[in-house]
């Protein structure tokens, strides 16, 4: 089963640029966070993992972060993976 990262929202380049082009306070902050993510480590993917902003967004707009009940496990390296079985998360 694939790697699971519940705080990574994948946006292709065109979608990301369209989002940032709206130029409101929220999207400006997201753009700054994204640029900060990329600047810190050039080998990071263009889609940042914004742990705290995603958790904060979920508290007041859960629809932004769809959730699906599933069974998960954490492997020896600390990666969370979806596994077969009854949902536990």
N, C-alpha and C positions, 0 to 999 in steps of 0.2 A: 504494500500500500504506500501511497505517496506521503511526502512530508507535509505537515499541517502547520500553518502559521495563521492563526485567527486574527492577527493584527496587520496583515499585509493585504492591502487592497490593490490589485493589479490594474494599472491604467496604462494603456498603450500611449505612445508619444502624442498622437493627435488628441486623444481624450484629455491627457494631462495638460497640454497647451491650451485647450479650450477652457478647461477649468480655471487655470491661472489667468486667462484673459478676462475673466469676469471682474477682476480687480475689486473685490470687496474685502473688508477686513479679514474675514475667515480665509478666503482663498489666498490672500497675500501672506498670511501666516503659514499656510500649508506650503506655499511656494518657498518661503524662507527655510522652513524645516527640511524640505526636499533638497534644496541647494546645500544646506549644512550637512545633510546625510552624505551627499555625493562628494563634498569637499574633504570630509574627514578620511575617507578611504576610497581612492579611485577605482578599486575593484568591486565596490558595492554595485548591485544592480540599480537601474534607474528608478525602480519602484522602491521607495523607502519603507522600512518597517517602523511605523510611528506608533509604538506601543501605547504611550500615554494619551495622545490625541484620540486614538480609536476608542480606548476605554472610556474617555470622557464623553465622546460623541454618543456612545451607546447609552449612557445614562439619561440623556435627554432626547435622543432621536434614535431609538432602536432600529427603525427601518433602514437607516444608513448602513447598518451592519447586520445583514441577515444571519441568523443562527439556525443550526440544524442539530437536533439531538443525535449523538453518535457515541460509539465506544472508542476510547482512546487509550494509548499507552505512551509512556515516556521511555525512550531507549537509554542505553548506557551512556550515550553522548549528550543526553538532555534534549533530544529532538522529540517532539510530539507527533505521533502518527495515528491515523485512523485505522482501527482494526475491526474484524468481524465480531459480532456479539451484541448483547443488549446495550442500549445507550446508557452511559454512565456520566456523560458530560453534555 
